[in-house]
Amino acid sequence: MTTTSQALDTDTLISQLGLADTVVDQKSLENSVRRFAAQDIVLPTFAQLADPSLIDPAVTAGVDKNAPDPRNLFRVHWYNDLNGDRVQVPDHVVLPSTLTGIDSPVIVVFGDRFPMITAHKVLAAYSCFVPRVITGQFDPTCHRAVWPSTGNYARGGIAISRLMDSRGVAVLPAGMSKERFDWLDRWVTDPSDVVRTPGTESNVKEIYDACNEMAKDPGNFILNQFCEFGNPVGHYEVTGRALAHAFEHVKANGRSGLRLAAFTSATGSAGTISAGDRLKDIYGTKIVAVEALECPTMLENGFGEHNIQGIGDKHIPLIHNVMNTDVVVGVSDRATDELDVVFNTPAGQKYLAERHGAGPELIEALTHFGFSSICNVIAAIKTAKLLGLGADDAIVTVATDGSALYPSEREKTLARRFPDGFAEVDAAEIVGTHLSSIDTGNMIECTERDRNRIFNLGYYTWVEQQGTPLDVFEARRSQDFWRGLRRYAPVWDELIVDFNARVAAAR
């Protein structure tokens, strides 16, 4: 049967969406094969990243998980511990009701176990890049991989570029956290490979403008996570399976009647939220899209500035399956910034231990929640209250990165809001305001009209500004289009196997 995606023009699928299913340029492919053979680079399949038991542990034995070593490609999955060693179940924590104030268990899977960048965006970067390489579209001998992002995806792209012996360029707002730029300075081969655009988290158009200018040089290959469909394909296959595994593990350990009621995800590029499509296919899980309240694009067609790292806004990503979204939640950056202080200061941790019964393991786990992670947890609590969920209704989400990426942002919060020092009484006020008193304000349980309204917002970015063909834009309104995407992961795996065989033969 011909799906909506297959019915679109082939050139559009390849150039606009990154959906080639055969070799496009044999010469470029041969150049990649020779380069990879010279550097002894082997590519993991999506099946292996979804189920790392298929990967021989010897591949990464003795390899520093943060080193620019191509063997770390086989760690680009959810089954690492903090040392980079393989675990049987994705590392996660189940937040207790004494902290969340709801009966529903909130399962949070940790993203800072990913290698090199300690954030799950390295998976998105690999998912976008590898299809372009194995089909001969990207040629490492003449192309620079350009990674537009508000932070972690650009870092992931630089890491993947290094591991695949390609030159990478990070494009991100100048106002992003110091830690992101410090990491980039250590990993890029040339300082000019970090391009700073105006603004902060919510200035996505400025990133696009810079990339459109760079695209005039045929040597620059733009890998835009907001419209590269390898991004949702990878998360559907890899992240979706990992989240399901974590849920099944919790269910099997004393919660036999548990159902997976909801999945919350800050939209960002809308790659991660694609895991929700898989969870809905399996469990009927509600998909909850989260955004910054200070820029309520989905909620109110709104605009503004915010400091929730990892949430791009003022537009709807092309890869967001809006018509499959069930709930939209707005979360304030004031809540994320201040709870970050509670979770990562002695006074805050003492308050959580004494007043909320938080043990050492839970307190340590909370230090692995970055800003978007806290945002996702707040959204989970709000979702439970909106939908009336109970003790048998689990909510799953991801801690996209950890607090280790935000010390400079924490210092700003402390200096701006607590100039006289941060004490337990401040922690009590923050928890009372941003955790204990969470309500159902700034939420939408989406009707078909809501979904169409949000979907239509994307027209202005993608058709008017970025030149996406209208038939491509409209095809995404149908679930047939998204179901059609699911054939690509096994097709790409076959191409990866063939590519690896060519590399082995060329050594």
Secondary structure, 3 states (H helix, E strand, C coil): CCCHHHHCCHHHHHHCCCCCCCCCCHHHHHHHHHHHHHHCCCCCCHHHHHCHHHCCHHHCCCCCCCCCCHHHHHHCCCCECCCCCECCCCCEEEECHHHHCCCCCEEEEECCCCCCCCECHHHHHHHHHHHHHHCCCCCCCCCEEEEECCCHHHHHHHHHHHHCCCEEEEEEECCCCHHHHHHHHHHCCCHHHEEEECCCCCCHHHHHHHHHHHCCCCCEEECCCCCCCHHHHHHHHHHHHHHHHHHHHHHHCCCCCCEEEEEEEECCCCCHHHHHHHHHHHHCCEEEEEEECCCCHHHHCCCCCCCCCCCCCCCCCCCCCHHHCCEEEEECHHHHHHHHHHHCCHHHHHHHHHHHCCCHHHHHHHCCCCHHHHHHHHHHHHHHHHHCCCCCEEEEEEECECHHHCHHHHHHHHHHHCCCCCCHHHHHHHHHHHHHCCCCCCEEECCHHHHHHHHHHHHHHHHHHCCCCHHHHHHCCCHHHHHHHCCHHHHHHHHHHHHHHHHHHHC
